[in-house]
Amino acid sequence: LHHHHHHQQLQYSGDQSTGERFPQWSSQETRDFLMIRAEHEPDFMKTKHNKLLWELISSRMKEKGYFRTPDQCKCKWKNLVTRFKGCDGLEGQQVQFPFYNEVQAILGSRIMWSESSTKKKLSSSSSSSDEDTPSNSIRQRKKKKKKTQAQQSSNEVAAMIKDTMEGLMKQQMQMEMQWMKALEERRAMEMEWRKKMEDLERERAAMERTWREKEEQRRIREEARAERRDALITILLNNLAR
């Protein structure tokens, strides 16, 4: 395993610019990446300076056994969003883009978070306007309460995304299991058909061999009969000649 990871590091170290293309992301690695990215979505919505967040995601990917740089993770996310936007509104998004639902869940939570934050700001501004001369302690308590509420909301969004992602992953795994079962059944049918064909071929070869043997026996009998006939004619001719 260590050797495999070391090899993977060597592969992408020479291609930092593309990140996405080399080495290729597997389906399972992409799903794990989206799960981690979804958990940190509330953090991404809080700040525009997300370099540290991509470093954190890269570190968490490493814990799962994937060696991806922060730039590669960021590039992968951008590509997934681009593909999502390209498939959005089309029929059969799952066929066009297998991670459509996962990306949709993350982007959908962003809208919910934005609406929730707007409501909290409006509520906060109206309550502060009612007070003419708030003291420092009241302001601090309100600030702390607001921060706690924001954190709770962040946790709720994160939990909702996690539940959605887990549900989607479960659904994806069920679909894959059904597909594998169908594939196994098709293989079994193909093997059965191949066996029948082989049995028929053996039967045909046996029949042909039997026919050849009979033909050979018939030819030997014909030759023996001809030889007896020739011998009889020779004896008759000899007797007449005397």
Backbone as CSV, one residue per row, in Angstrom:
resi,resn,N_x,N_y,N_z,CA_x,CA_y,CA_z,C_x,C_y,C_z
1,LEU,0.834,-1.217,0.000,0.000,0.000,0.000,0.861,1.257,0.000
2,HIS,1.933,1.222,0.836,2.833,2.366,0.904,3.494,2.609,-0.442
3,HIS,3.895,1.495,-1.087,4.538,1.591,-2.382,3.593,2.199,-3.407
4,HIS,2.289,1.782,-3.351,1.281,2.282,-4.280,1.085,3.788,-4.113
5,HIS,0.999,4.237,-2.864,0.805,5.674,-2.603,2.028,6.467,-3.042
6,HIS,3.208,5.903,-2.782,4.444,6.568,-3.168,4.493,6.724,-4.680
7,HIS,4.039,5.668,-5.389,4.015,5.689,-6.841,3.049,6.757,-7.329
8,GLN,1.891,6.872,-6.641,0.893,7.867,-7.027,1.454,9.282,-6.861
9,GLN,2.225,9.482,-5.774,2.837,10.785,-5.537,3.796,11.137,-6.667
10,LEU,4.562,10.156,-7.087,5.509,10.375,-8.167,4.779,10.751,-9.447
11,GLN,3.611,10.117,-9.671,2.864,10.364,-10.886,2.414,11.814,-10.985
12,TYR,1.782,12.332,-9.916,1.217,13.652,-10.094,2.228,14.762,-9.828
13,SER,3.366,14.446,-9.216,4.318,15.499,-8.891,4.850,16.167,-10.155
14,GLY,4.843,15.443,-11.267,5.337,16.016,-12.502,4.266,16.733,-13.276
15,ASP,3.033,16.806,-12.758,1.936,17.380,-13.526,1.025,18.194,-12.631
16,GLN,1.603,19.123,-11.902,0.834,19.918,-10.924,-0.199,20.792,-11.617
17,SER,0.099,21.247,-12.848,-0.774,22.217,-13.504,-2.127,21.615,-13.865
18,THR,-2.122,20.379,-14.387,-3.391,19.779,-14.796,-4.115,19.188,-13.613
19,GLY,-3.412,18.475,-12.731,-4.018,17.939,-11.500,-5.111,16.937,-11.789
20,GLU,-6.113,17.360,-12.530,-7.290,16.545,-12.817,-6.936,15.345,-13.668
21,ARG,-6.081,15.580,-14.687,-5.864,14.550,-15.689,-4.943,13.423,-15.256
22,PHE,-3.977,13.739,-14.397,-2.954,12.708,-14.122,-2.513,12.767,-12.689
23,PRO,-2.693,11.763,-11.886,-3.369,10.505,-12.216,-4.883,10.672,-12.205
24,GLN,-5.575,9.757,-12.859,-7.034,9.848,-12.983,-7.717,9.584,-11.644
25,TRP,-8.829,10.287,-11.417,-9.616,10.086,-10.193,-10.557,8.901,-10.410
26,SER,-10.561,7.964,-9.471,-11.502,6.842,-9.556,-12.870,7.308,-9.068
27,SER,-13.892,6.505,-9.377,-15.262,6.834,-8.966,-15.377,6.918,-7.443
28,GLN,-14.758,5.953,-6.732,-14.823,5.924,-5.260,-14.082,7.120,-4.670
29,GLU,-12.917,7.468,-5.256,-12.138,8.607,-4.748,-12.932,9.893,-4.909
30,THR,-13.618,10.054,-6.051,-14.437,11.249,-6.297,-15.576,11.332,-5.286
31,ARG,-16.214,10.184,-4.981,-17.305,10.183,-4.002,-16.801,10.568,-2.610
32,ASP,-15.638,10.020,-2.224,-15.041,10.361,-0.922,-14.685,11.847,-0.874
33,PHE,-14.158,12.358,-1.981,-13.795,13.781,-2.072,-15.035,14.660,-1.902
34,LEU,-16.135,14.299,-2.577,-17.378,15.079,-2.479,-17.957,15.044,-1.074
35,MET,-17.818,13.904,-0.405,-18.289,13.783,0.985,-17.526,14.762,1.889
36,ILE,-16.198,14.802,1.727,-15.357,15.712,2.525,-15.690,17.168,2.169
37,ARG,-15.821,17.438,0.850,-16.110,18.809,0.388,-17.462,19.284,0.942
38,ALA,-18.439,18.377,0.992,-19.776,18.716,1.506,-19.723,19.086,2.982
39,GLU,-18.915,18.369,3.751,-18.802,18.640,5.192,-18.221,20.030,5.459
40,HIS,-17.392,20.513,4.527,-16.744,21.830,4.706,-17.447,22.949,3.948
41,GLU,-18.593,22.651,3.324,-19.315,23.678,2.568,-19.667,24.903,3.426
42,PRO,-20.156,24.716,4.677,-20.439,25.905,5.504,-19.189,26.783,5.715
43,ASP,-18.001,26.154,5.825,-16.757,26.910,6.000,-16.421,27.700,4.745
44,PHE,-16.683,27.111,3.573,-16.418,27.806,2.311,-17.331,29.018,2.145
45,MET,-18.576,28.896,2.679,-19.529,29.997,2.537,-19.209,31.163,3.484
46,LYS,-18.417,30.873,4.527,-18.081,31.921,5.499,-16.929,32.806,5.034
47,THR,-16.066,32.265,4.178,-14.877,33.010,3.789,-14.585,32.894,2.299
48,LYS,-13.978,33.943,1.757,-13.559,33.920,0.351,-12.121,33.418,0.226
49,HIS,-11.368,33.552,1.311,-9.969,33.095,1.321,-9.955,31.624,1.751
50,ASN,-10.053,30.760,0.768,-10.247,29.337,1.091,-9.020,28.462,0.851
51,LYS,-7.853,29.073,0.769,-6.626,28.296,0.540,-6.406,27.265,1.651
52,LEU,-6.613,27.709,2.902,-6.429,26.805,4.048,-7.444,25.665,4.032
53,LEU,-8.654,25.958,3.535,-9.691,24.922,3.473,-9.308,23.830,2.472
54,TRP,-8.745,24.246,1.332,-8.303,23.246,0.336,-7.128,22.422,0.879
55,GLU,-6.289,23.062,1.699,-5.183,22.324,2.330,-5.735,21.298,3.328
56,LEU,-6.796,21.708,4.032,-7.442,20.806,4.996,-8.080,19.610,4.270
57,ILE,-8.750,19.899,3.142,-9.375,18.824,2.347,-8.308,17.877,1.804
58,SER,-7.197,18.444,1.332,-6.078,17.624,0.836,-5.559,16.710,1.938
59,SER,-5.467,17.269,3.157,-4.988,16.493,4.311,-5.963,15.366,4.664
60,ARG,-7.252,15.673,4.602,-8.265,14.658,4.914,-8.310,13.555,3.847
61,MET,-8.049,13.944,2.594,-7.958,12.951,1.510,-6.785,12.010,1.765
62,LYS,-5.690,12.600,2.278,-4.495,11.806,2.572,-4.801,10.770,3.649
63,GLU,-5.628,11.170,4.638,-6.029,10.242,5.714,-6.784,9.032,5.149
64,LYS,-7.499,9.263,4.033,-8.253,8.178,3.407,-7.409,7.392,2.403
65,GLY,-6.132,7.797,2.268,-5.231,7.043,1.381,-5.088,7.631,-0.014
66,TYR,-5.626,8.875,-0.242,-5.495,9.515,-1.556,-4.480,10.666,-1.459
67,PHE,-3.521,10.684,-2.339,-2.501,11.728,-2.303,-2.818,12.775,-3.366
68,ARG,-3.533,13.816,-2.935,-3.942,14.907,-3.830,-3.508,16.247,-3.232
69,THR,-2.946,17.089,-4.062,-2.532,18.415,-3.591,-3.768,19.309,-3.448
70,PRO,-3.656,20.416,-2.681,-4.793,21.342,-2.573,-5.245,21.858,-3.936
71,ASP,-4.271,22.155,-4.829,-4.621,22.646,-6.170,-5.387,21.614,-6.971
72,GLN,-4.995,20.336,-6.826,-5.698,19.272,-7.539,-7.138,19.138,-7.037
73,CYS,-7.318,19.249,-5.721,-8.661,19.177,-5.130,-9.530,20.338,-5.621
74,LYS,-8.935,21.545,-5.633,-9.661,22.739,-6.078,-10.048,22.609,-7.551
75,CYS,-9.091,22.127,-8.356,-9.313,21.936,-9.801,-10.413,20.900,-10.041
76,LYS,-10.374,19.826,-9.248,-11.378,18.763,-9.385,-12.772,19.317,-9.095
77,TRP,-12.890,20.115,-8.024,-14.181,20.707,-7.653,-14.697,21.615,-8.770
78,LYS,-13.816,22.448,-9.332,-14.225,23.341,-10.417,-14.727,22.546,-11.618
79,ASN,-14.020,21.476,-11.938,-14.415,20.640,-13.083,-15.764,19.957,-12.843
80,LEU,-15.978,19.505,-11.596,-17.253,18.856,-11.256,-18.416,19.848,-11.365
81,VAL,-18.189,21.076,-10.884,-19.229,22.123,-10.967,-19.522,22.458,-12.428
82,THR,-18.457,22.547,-13.248,-18.623,22.839,-14.682,-19.439,21.754,-15.361
83,ARG,-19.122,20.493,-15.057,-19.868,19.368,-15.640,-21.319,19.361,-15.156
84,PHE,-21.513,19.710,-13.878,-22.876,19.780,-13.316,-23.695,20.829,-14.061
85,LYS,-23.116,22.015,-14.250,-23.821,23.098,-14.943,-24.118,22.724,-16.393
86,GLY,-23.215,21.955,-17.000,-23.407,21.514,-18.380,-24.550,20.522,-18.514
87,CYS,-24.778,19.701,-17.456,-25.851,18.684,-17.481,-27.149,19.194,-16.891
88,ASP,-27.107,20.335,-16.172,-28.286,20.833,-15.458,-29.440,21.071,-16.428
89,GLY,-30.593,20.490,-16.105,-31.779,20.681,-16.941,-31.922,19.638,-18.031
90,LEU,-30.879,18.849,-18.280,-30.952,17.818,-19.314,-31.582,16.547,-18.756
91,GLU,-32.130,15.742,-19.639,-32.687,14.451,-19.209,-31.548,13.463,-19.012
92,GLY,-31.737,12.570,-18.031,-30.728,11.520,-17.780,-29.411,12.084,-17.286
93,GLN,-29.493,13.029,-16.308,-28.258,13.624,-15.783,-27.337,12.568,-15.199
94,GLN,-27.925,11.516,-14.559,-27.141,10.462,-13.902,-26.270,9.741,-14.920
95,VAL,-26.808,9.595,-16.163,-26.032,8.920,-17.219,-24.948,9.853,-17.727
96,GLN,-25.329,11.140,-17.951,-24.384,12.133,-18.455,-23.279,12.425,-17.434
97,PHE,-23.669,12.529,-16.160,-22.741,12.940,-15.091,-23.118,12.195,-13.807
98,PRO,-22.403,11.107,-13.457,-22.796,10.238,-12.327,-22.802,10.904,-10.959
99,PHE,-22.130,12.081,-10.809,-22.076,12.751,-9.499,-23.005,13.970,-9.458
100,TYR,-23.993,13.988,-10.358,-24.917,15.125,-10.462,-25.606,15.417,-9.131
101,ASN,-26.182,14.379,-8.507,-26.951,14.570,-7.262,-26.084,15.073,-6.118
102,GLU,-24.851,14.551,-6.017,-23.945,14.966,-4.937,-23.596,16.453,-5.045
103,VAL,-23.250,16.885,-6.277,-22.891,18.300,-6.491,-24.119,19.178,-6.275
104,GLN,-25.283,18.702,-6.742,-26.530,19.462,-6.564,-26.843,19.675,-5.080
105,ALA,-26.582,18.647,-4.257,-26.842,18.750,-2.810,-25.954,19.825,-2.181
106,ILE,-24.690,19.878,-2.589,-23.757,20.873,-2.031,-24.153,22.279,-2.454
107,LEU,-24.417,22.459,-3.762,-24.779,23.788,-4.264,-26.140,24.229,-3.722
108,GLY,-27.053,23.263,-3.535,-28.381,23.576,-2.984,-28.290,24.069,-1.551
109,SER,-27.376,23.481,-0.773,-27.205,23.882,0.621,-26.657,25.308,0.712
110,ARG,-25.890,25.704,-0.315,-25.325,27.066,-0.349,-26.444,28.104,-0.415
111,ILE,-27.478,27.816,-1.205,-28.624,28.741,-1.334,-29.370,28.822,0.004
112,MET,-29.574,27.655,0.639,-30.264,27.622,1.946,-29.497,28.410,2.999
113,TRP,-28.160,28.231,2.989,-27.310,28.955,3.946,-27.409,30.457,3.725
114,SER,-27.393,30.883,2.455,-27.468,32.298,2.108,-28.771,32.914,2.594
115,GLU,-29.885,32.197,2.364,-31.201,32.681,2.808,-31.266,32.767,4.332
116,SER,-30.705,31.751,5.000,-30.700,31.712,6.466,-29.904,32.882,7.040
117,SER,-28.740,33.174,6.434,-27.881,34.281,6.889,-28.577,35.625,6.694
118,THR,-29.274,35.782,5.551,-29.991,37.038,5.252,-31.079,37.288,6.290
119,LYS,-31.828,36.228,6.628,-32.894,36.358,7.644,-32.318,36.764,8.999
120,LYS,-31.179,36.158,9.364,-30.558,36.447,10.659,-30.075,37.902,10.713
121,LYS,-29.536,38.399,9.560,-29.044,39.787,9.505,-30.203,40.770,9.659
122,LEU,-31.323,40.469,8.947,-32.498,41.333,9.033,-33.047,41.361,10.459
123,SER,-33.104,40.184,11.104,-33.593,40.060,12.475,-32.686,40.826,13.432
124,SER,-31.379,40.719,13.192,-30.399,41.378,14.054,-30.490,42.890,13.938
125,SER,-30.643,43.401,12.673,-30.682,44.849,12.461,-31.941,45.463,13.061
126,SER,-33.080,44.731,12.968,-34.335,45.266,13.510,-34.299,45.309,15.036
127,SER,-33.683,44.302,15.659,-33.638,44.276,17.118,-32.679,45.329,17.663
128,SER,-31.588,45.589,16.920,-30.621,46.592,17.400,-31.176,48.005,17.250
129,SER,-32.070,48.202,16.228,-32.646,49.540,16.033,-33.632,49.886,17.145
130,ASP,-34.199,48.863,17.786,-35.158,49.111,18.883,-34.456,49.641,20.129
131,GLU,-33.181,49.387,20.243,-32.453,49.822,21.434,-31.684,51.106,21.125
132,ASP,-31.898,52.107,21.961,-31.234,53.400,21.724,-29.810,53.372,22.247
133,THR,-29.633,52.918,23.469,-28.287,52.968,24.072,-27.932,51.618,24.685
134,PRO,-27.608,50.606,23.830,-27.247,49.288,24.379,-25.891,49.339,25.061
135,SER,-25.777,48.641,26.174,-24.493,48.603,26.888,-23.566,47.594,26.242
136,ASN,-22.285,47.645,26.634,-21.286,46.726,26.074,-21.613,45.272,26.385
137,SER,-22.063,45.007,27.611,-22.346,43.624,28.004,-23.484,43.038,27.195
138,ILE,-24.524,43.868,26.929,-25.663,43.396,26.125,-25.200,43.107,24.706
139,ARG,-24.371,44.033,24.162,-23.853,43.846,22.795,-23.041,42.556,22.692
140,GLN,-22.225,42.334,23.709,-21.371,41.131,23.703,-22.217,39.858,23.792
141,ARG,-23.270,39.924,24.647,-24.144,38.754,24.764,-24.841,38.459,23.441
142,LYS,-25.303,39.530,22.794,-25.988,39.372,21.509,-25.030,38.834,20.445
143,LYS,-23.809,39.361,20.492,-22.796,38.923,19.530,-22.497,37.428,19.713
144,LYS,-22.385,37.036,20.976,-22.107,35.633,21.306,-23.282,34.736,20.889
145,LYS,-24.511,35.233,21.161,-25.717,34.477,20.806,-25.821,34.308,19.293
146,LYS,-25.497,35.413,18.589,-25.538,35.389,17.123,-24.532,34.380,16.568
147,LYS,-23.345,34.383,17.175,-22.282,33.466,16.753,-22.699,32.005,17.000
148,THR,-23.341,31.778,18.170,-23.813,30.420,18.502,-24.883,29.958,17.528
149,GLN,-25.811,30.900,17.207,-26.880,30.568,16.253,-26.302,30.252,14.878
150,ALA,-25.312,31.046,14.457,-24.666,30.829,13.156,-23.980,29.465,13.118
151,GLN,-23.332,29.137,14.257,-22.636,27.844,14.346,-23.633,26.680,14.283
152,GLN,-24.765,26.867,15.015,-25.819,25.840,15.000,-26.369,25.642,13.587
153,SER,-26.610,26.800,12.917,-27.119,26.747,11.544,-26.125,26.057,10.634
154,SER,-24.834,26.388,10.842,-23.755,25.761,10.056,-23.734,24.257,10.271
155,ASN,-23.878,23.853,11.543,-23.885,22.419,11.873,-25.085,21.708,11.265
156,GLU,-26.242,22.417,11.292,-27.464,21.834,10.720,-27.307,21.618,9.217
157,VAL,-26.746,22.639,8.533,-26.524,22.535,7.081,-25.560,21.399,6.779
158,ALA,-24.467,21.328,7.566,-23.462,20.274,7.372,-24.073,18.892,7.574
159,ALA,-24.914,18.775,8.626,-25.570,17.487,8.914,-26.534,17.111,7.794
160,MET,-27.248,18.134,7.288,-28.200,17.886,6.203,-27.475,17.424,4.936
161,ILE,-26.365,18.100,4.629,-25.570,17.722,3.447,-25.040,16.312,3.610
162,LYS,-24.532,16.014,4.828,-23.965,14.686,5.089,-25.021,13.595,4.900
163,ASP,-26.237,13.837,5.447,-27.327,12.865,5.308,-27.690,12.660,3.838
164,THR,-27.776,13.798,3.121,-28.115,13.730,1.687,-27.063,12.946,0.914
165,MET,-25.788,13.254,1.200,-24.671,12.588,0.512,-24.650,11.098,0.818
166,GLU,-24.881,10.758,2.100,-24.882,9.341,2.491,-26.026,8.595,1.798
167,GLY,-27.180,9.270,1.709,-28.330,8.675,1.016,-28.035,8.445,-0.454
168,LEU,-27.395,9.451,-1.079,-27.041,9.339,-2.501,-26.015,8.243,-2.732
169,MET,-25.034,8.160,-1.813,-23.999,7.127,-1.944,-24.605,5.732,-1.788
170,LYS,-25.554,5.619,-0.849,-26.237,4.335,-0.640,-27.016,3.943,-1.892
171,GLN,-27.704,4.936,-2.456,-28.474,4.709,-3.686,-27.551,4.295,-4.828
172,GLN,-26.397,5.004,-4.916,-25.407,4.697,-5.962,-24.872,3.274,-5.812
173,MET,-24.585,2.880,-4.573,-24.063,1.534,-4.305,-25.102,0.463,-4.649
174,GLN,-26.381,0.749,-4.331,-27.454,-0.194,-4.665,-27.565,-0.374,-6.176
175,MET,-27.458,0.762,-6.898,-27.518,0.709,-8.359,-26.352,-0.110,-8.916
176,GLU,-25.153,0.105,-8.332,-23.977,-0.637,-8.770,-24.119,-2.130,-8.485
177,MET,-24.700,-2.464,-7.303,-24.919,-3.872,-6.950,-25.911,-4.530,-7.909
178,GLN,-26.974,-3.794,-8.261,-27.957,-4.314,-9.216,-27.320,-4.540,-10.576
179,TRP,-26.484,-3.577,-10.965,-25.785,-3.681,-12.251,-24.845,-4.890,-12.254
180,MET,-24.121,-5.090,-11.134,-23.206,-6.225,-11.013,-23.968,-7.549,-11.061
181,LYS,-25.138,-7.571,-10.398,-25.976,-8.785,-10.393,-26.440,-9.110,-11.806
182,ALA,-26.880,-8.062,-12.521,-27.333,-8.250,-13.910,-26.188,-8.747,-14.788
183,LEU,-24.997,-8.199,-14.538,-23.807,-8.601,-15.297,-23.469,-10.064,-15.037
184,GLU,-23.537,-10.469,-13.762,-23.255,-11.864,-13.396,-24.265,-12.813,-14.041
185,GLU,-25.543,-12.402,-14.039,-26.593,-13.229,-14.656,-26.349,-13.376,-16.150
186,ARG,-25.945,-12.258,-16.783,-25.667,-12.302,-18.222,-24.473,-13.212,-18.518
187,ARG,-23.444,-13.122,-17.668,-22.273,-13.991,-17.837,-22.653,-15.470,-17.691
188,ALA,-23.518,-15.759,-16.688,-23.959,-17.140,-16.462,-24.724,-17.663,-17.677
189,MET,-25.587,-16.796,-18.246,-26.350,-17.180,-19.435,-25.427,-17.429,-20.624
190,GLU,-24.419,-16.558,-20.761,-23.449,-16.715,-21.851,-22.672,-18.024,-21.700
191,MET,-22.269,-18.333,-20.458,-21.536,-19.585,-20.205,-22.405,-20.804,-20.518
192,GLU,-23.686,-20.722,-20.124,-24.613,-21.818,-20.388,-24.794,-22.018,-21.895
193,TRP,-24.950,-20.887,-22.612,-25.113,-20.944,-24.070,-23.862,-21.520,-24.723
194,ARG,-22.681,-21.070,-24.241,-21.412,-21.559,-24.788,-21.265,-23.072,-24.559
195,LYS,-21.700,-23.531,-23.361,-21.620,-24.958,-23.030,-22.520,-25.768,-23.965
196,LYS,-23.732,-25.240,-24.221,-24.655,-25.924,-25.128,-24.056,-26.029,-26.535
197,MET,-23.434,-24.919,-26.976,-22.803,-24.906,-28.301,-21.669,-25.932,-28.368
198,GLU,-20.882,-26.005,-27.296,-19.774,-26.964,-27.242,-20.290,-28.405,-27.260
199,ASP,-21.385,-28.658,-26.506,-22.006,-29.989,-26.491,-22.507,-30.371,-27.878
200,LEU,-23.159,-29.393,-28.561,-23.663,-29.640,-29.917,-22.521,-29.917,-30.885
201,GLU,-21.428,-29.166,-30.716,-20.253,-29.347,-31.585,-19.648,-30.736,-31.368
202,ARG,-19.561,-31.159,-30.085,-19.034,-32.491,-29.781,-19.932,-33.585,-30.374
203,GLU,-21.250,-33.368,-30.248,-22.215,-34.325,-30.782,-22.099,-34.431,-32.305
204,ARG,-21.950,-33.266,-32.948,-21.804,-33.248,-34.415,-20.522,-33.962,-34.844
205,ALA,-19.426,-33.698,-34.101,-18.142,-34.333,-34.421,-18.229,-35.855,-34.239
206,ALA,-18.939,-36.289,-33.172,-19.097,-37.730,-32.921,-19.905,-38.390,-34.035
207,MET,-20.975,-37.716,-34.475,-21.809,-38.237,-35.560,-21.017,-38.326,-36.859
208,GLU,-20.224,-37.312,-37.120,-19.394,-37.295,-38.329,-18.366,-38.428,-38.281
209,ARG,-17.762,-38.654,-37.100,-16.775,-39.722,-36.932,-17.427,-41.099,-37.161
210,THR,-18.622,-41.286,-36.608,-19.370,-42.544,-36.788,-19.678,-42.778,-38.270
211,TRP,-20.112,-41.690,-38.944,-20.437,-41.795,-40.373,-19.201,-42.182,-41.181
212,ARG,-18.045,-41.557,-40.862,-16.795,-41.871,-41.577,-16.390,-43.334,-41.361
213,GLU,-16.546,-43.805,-40.114,-16.189,-45.196,-39.809,-17.077,-46.167,-40.607
214,LYS,-18.392,-45.858,-40.676,-19.306,-46.700,-41.434,-18.965,-46.695,-42.919
215,GLU,-18.631,-45.494,-43.421,-18.248,-45.357,-44.824,-16.987,-46.189,-45.127
216,GLU,-16.042,-46.145,-44.191,-14.793,-46.892,-44.350,-15.066,-48.407,-44.374
217,GLN,-15.934,-48.852,-43.472,-16.304,-50.277,-43.422,-17.017,-50.700,-44.724
218,ARG,-17.899,-49.823,-45.205,-18.627,-50.116,-46.452,-17.658,-50.223,-47.625
219,ARG,-16.671,-49.299,-47.662,-15.676,-49.330,-48.750,-14.854,-50.614,-48.710
220,ILE,-14.463,-51.038,-47.465,-13.683,-52.280,-47.327,-14.496,-53.476,-47.826
221,ARG,-15.812,-53.497,-47.468,-16.678,-54.593,-47.915,-16.809,-54.613,-49.437
222,GLU,-16.951,-53.402,-50.028,-17.073,-53.291,-51.481,-15.818,-53.811,-52.179
223,GLU,-14.667,-53.422,-51.619,-13.394,-53.866,-52.210,-13.250,-55.396,-52.115
224,ALA,-13.625,-55.965,-50.939,-13.534,-57.424,-50.754,-14.447,-58.151,-51.734
225,ARG,-15.680,-57.563,-51.923,-16.636,-58.173,-52.857,-16.100,-58.132,-54.281
226,ALA,-15.485,-57.003,-54.629,-14.931,-56.852,-55.977,-13.792,-57.842,-56.210
227,GLU,-12.963,-58.000,-55.172,-11.836,-58.954,-55.300,-12.339,-60.380,-55.489
228,ARG,-13.404,-60.762,-54.724,-13.966,-62.121,-54.868,-14.563,-62.315,-56.265
229,ARG,-15.226,-61.272,-56.743,-15.842,-61.330,-58.065,-14.774,-61.513,-59.153
230,ASP,-13.678,-60.742,-59.020,-12.585,-60.825,-60.006,-11.949,-62.214,-59.984
231,ALA,-11.768,-62.746,-58.772,-11.150,-64.083,-58.632,-12.043,-65.144,-59.278
232,LEU,-13.372,-65.015,-59.093,-14.325,-65.977,-59.650,-14.313,-65.924,-61.177
233,ILE,-14.273,-64.693,-61.715,-14.245,-64.515,-63.169,-12.971,-65.134,-63.737
234,THR,-11.830,-64.948,-63.039,-10.542,-65.498,-63.494,-10.605,-67.027,-63.545
235,ILE,-11.215,-67.644,-62.498,-11.339,-69.117,-62.450,-12.199,-69.612,-63.613
236,LEU,-13.315,-68.922,-63.877,-14.227,-69.315,-64.960,-13.535,-69.224,-66.321
237,LEU,-12.796,-68.127,-66.512,-12.083,-67.928,-67.781,-11.029,-69.015,-67.985
238,ASN,-10.337,-69.361,-66.900,-9.311,-70.407,-66.974,-9.938,-71.758,-67.349
239,ASN,-11.103,-72.070,-66.740,-11.803,-73.323,-67.036,-12.263,-73.386,-68.494
240,LEU,-12.751,-72.265,-69.017,-13.203,-72.207,-70.407,-12.037,-72.355,-71.375
241,ALA,-10.910,-71.792,-70.984,-9.725,-71.816,-71.848,-9.215,-73.236,-72.027
242,ARG,-9.446,-74.113,-71.066,-9.022,-75.500,-71.178,-9.929,-76.202,-72.160
